[in-house]
Amino acid sequence: MPSIAGSSAAEEYTVLARAARELRQAHDELLLDPAADPAAVDAADRQALAAENLRNMKAAEVRKARERSATVEQDPPGASAAPPPAPVRAPAVRGLAGGSQRDVVADVLMLVGAPLRTADLKTAVLLLEHKTYTAAQFGQLRREEQRQFDRALRSPSSAKRTWYVVPCLSPDTLAAVSGTYALSSWPVTDRLVTSYAAQLWSAKAVVNLGRASLERAGAGGDHAGLDRLLQTVARGVSWTSGPIDVAQVIADASAYITRNRDKHSQEAAVATEQIAALAVQDPRVAFWGSDMPANTEALERRA
């Protein structure tokens, strides 16, 4: 019998299912306790519902992976297949690998799930990995990433990396936006600094950090750093100004993403097509942008 396709999704489902059970059990115990505060019962119910929703979404993902696997197995011998996509870096099981600066930055970006500016990346690395890097060190890392890319491009025999820490790009000039960090494995559209980009990045960060916090809480893991970063991100935007209700900020941020992601894509559409066309002749454009200087002041207002 074939193994389940998307084993990482299956593992994530196992964690989410356990978290959902434990949070629902905690709610049920409060519900049956005559001395329990009704507000605490309501909060526990919201936490359990959020965990159950995440579990159900992951269950659907696992089912689709099984269906895709079954379809592939039914293909006749010799049938042509599209080449597999370049591997996308995933965070370690415990959250962060804690290796080199490059690994730490990539793991933080993957966990947050959205580009970060220098100050935000510095805060995230400190809270999640307990490491301190300067802006100069982040800048040096990105320059080294570009040197490695250029070396691999010039020499076919050089080892090629499957991902790079790259900058975000201006949709107006296609130039790199200084002080921004993303992963090359993400779609180019997600790295374009439109008028919606900053809020979308924050919303994605809130959703991903909130989900990770619920997962670790359900598994009995340490989620203090996640919670502190979630509070920092959520209070920096319009979703909350008081104590964090994880389930509620996830719902609010998800609603913002639903309302605005198409607007962002539309605003980025022309630039996305231009980058795809230019990358045919010069692959560097999709990673590092064009050589035209970006309107830094206008882009910083957006971000």
N, C-alpha and C positions, 0 to 999 in steps of 0.2 A: 504494500500500500504506500503511495507516495507521501512524503512529508508535507506538512502544511506550508504553503507558500507564504513568504513574508514572516519568517520566524520572529523577527523583532516585534512585529505587530502582535503576534500571538503572546509574546512575553509581556508586552505592555498591557494587553488585555487581562492577563493573569493578575498583574499588579492592580489594575483599575477595578477588577471584579472583587478582589480582596478588600480594597479600600472602600468600595461601595457597601459591601456586607458589614464591615466594621462600623462605618458611619451610620448605617441604618440601624444596626444593633444599639449603638449609643443613643440614637434618637428614641428608639422603642423603650429603652430603659428610663430615659427622662420622661417620656410620655406616661409611663406607668407609675412614676414617682409622685405621690400627692404633694410633696414639698417642693417640687421642681418649679423654677421660675418660668411662666409661660413664654416669656421672650427667649429664654434659653432653649425651650422646646422648639419654638419656631425657627431659631437660628440653626439648630441641629437638623431640622427637617430640610432647610434650604441646602445645607452642606451635603446631606445624604442625596437629595435630588440632583444636585450638581454632579456628584460622583457617579450616580446612576446614569445620568445623561452621557457623561464621558465614556462610561463602560459600554453603553449601547452604541455610541458612535464608533468605538474601537471594534466592537463585535461586527458591525456592518463592514468595516474595513477588512477584517479577517475573512469574512464570508466572501467578499469580492476577490481577495487574494486566492482563496481556494478555487473559486470559479475560473479565474484566469489560469491557474495551474492546471486545472482539468482541461481547459480549452487547448493549452499548449500540448498536453499529452496526447490529445486526439488528433493533432496535425499529422498528416501523412509523412512518411520518411522522405527526406530531401526537400521538404517545403522550406521556402526562404523565410528567414526571420529577421526582424530589425535588430541591429546591434544593440547590446545592453547599454543603458545610459552610464555615464561616468559615475562612480560611486559617490554618494553624498555622505559627508562626514556626519556621524551620529554621536551624541554624547555617551560617555561611559555609563555602565549600569548604575553606578553610585552617583552619577551626576557629572563629575568632572574628572578628567584623567590626572591632572596635577603634574604634567610633564614639563616640556619646554615652553617658553613664552608663546611660541607659535601654536602649540597644542592647547594651551590654556585659553588663548584668545579665541581659537576656533571653537572650543567646547562651550565657552560662554556665549558666543554668537549663536551657536546651534541651539543652546538651551533657551535663549531669549527669542530666537526665531525671527529677528529683524535687525536691520543695520543699527549701528550705534555711533554716536559722535564721541570724540576723545574723552570728554569729562564723564559721559555716561558709561563708556567702556571701562574707564579707570575705577569707577564706583562699583560696577558689576563684578570686575575681577577681584576687588578687595572683599566684597561681601560674600561672594560664592567660593573663591579660592584662597582668600586670606593672603593675597600677594599684592605688592605695590609696584606698579610700573609708572614711569614718567611719560609725559607726552612725547618726549624725544625718543624713548624706547619704542613706543608704538609706531612713530614715524619711521624709525630705522627698520622695524620689522616689515613694514609695507614696502619700503624701498628694496629690501632684500628679497621679498617675494617677487617683485618685478624683475630683479636681476636674474633670479632663478628661472623665471618664465622666459626671459629673453635668451638665456643660455640654452635652454631646452629647444627653443625655436630655431636657434642658429645651428645647433648640432643635433642631428637626428639620433645620434648614439647616446645622447645625454638622457639620464633618467627623468621622466616626465611625472610631475605631481598630478594627482587626480583633483586637487582643489588648491585654491590660493586665497589668502586674505587680501581683498581688493577694495578699492574705493567705490563710493557711489558716484553717479554721473549726472551732469547737467542735461536736462532734456532740450535746452536751447542751443548749447554749443557742443555737447557730447564730451566735454572736458571732465576730468576727475575733480571731485569736490573735496578740498583739503579737509582733514580732520574727520573723515567718515570711514567706517570699517564695515565690511560685509564679506560674504563668502561667494566665491565664483560659482559654486554649485547651485546658487539660487538663480531664478529667472532674472534676466536683465531688467525687466519691467519693475521688479521689486527694489531695484537699486537706483532708480531714477528719482530725482528730487523734485517732484511735482508740488503743487500747492497743498495736496492732501497727504504727502509723504510722512511728514513728522507725526501727525496724529495717527496715521495708520501704523507706523512703526511702534508708537506707544501702545496702541490698542493690541497689536499682535503680542507685544512683550507682556502686557497684563494678562492676556488669555493664556499664554504659554507658561508664564511663571505661576499663575494661579493653579493651573492644572498640575504642574509639577509639585506644587506645595501640597495639594490634596492627595496626590499619589504617595508622596513621602510620608504625609501624616497617617494615611491609611496603612502604610507598610511599617509604621513605627520608626521611620528614619528621621534624621536631623533636617529640619526645614527652616531653621531660624534665619539663615542667610537669605533664603528664597523669600521669606515673609518680609524681611526688611527691605529687600530690593523691590518687591511688589508694592510695598507702601510708598517707597520713593517714587516709583514710576506712576502709580495711580494718583498720588496727590499732586504730581506735576502736571496733570491734565484735568479734565472737567468731570471725571467719573466719581470722585469722592473727595471730601475734605475732612471727614471724621474717621472714626475707627474703621478698619477694613473688614467688609463682609465679602469674603473671597468669592462665594457663589454669585453675589450681586455684581461685583465689578467684572467678573468673567462675562456675565450676561450683558452688561452695559457695553463693554468693549466689543463683544461679538456683534452686537447690534450696530455699533458704529462701523465696523468692518463691512458688514453686509450692505449698509447704506452707501458707503463711499469707495469701496474697492473698484467698482466699475468706472466711477468718475476718475479715479487715479489712472486706471488703465487707458481710458480714452485720452486723457491729457498726455500720457506717455506714449501713445500709439505711434505717432510720427517718428519720434526719436528711436523707438524700438525697431521700427522698420529700417531706419537709416543705419543703425548700428549693425543689424543683420546683413545689410548690403555691403557696408564697408568691411566687415569682418571676413568676407569672402577673400578680399585682397590682403587684408592686414588683420589677423586674428587678435592682435594686441588691443584693438579698439574695444572689443567686447569685455575685456578684462580691465584695461587701464585708461580707457577713454581716448579721445583725440588729443592733439597737441595744442588745441585752441584754449586760451585761458577762459575760465568760467567767470561769470559775474558773481564774485564771491559774496558781495554785500547782499544782493537779492536772494541768493541761495541760502544764506545764513538766516535771513528773515523767514524763509519757508521752513527751514529745519529747526 
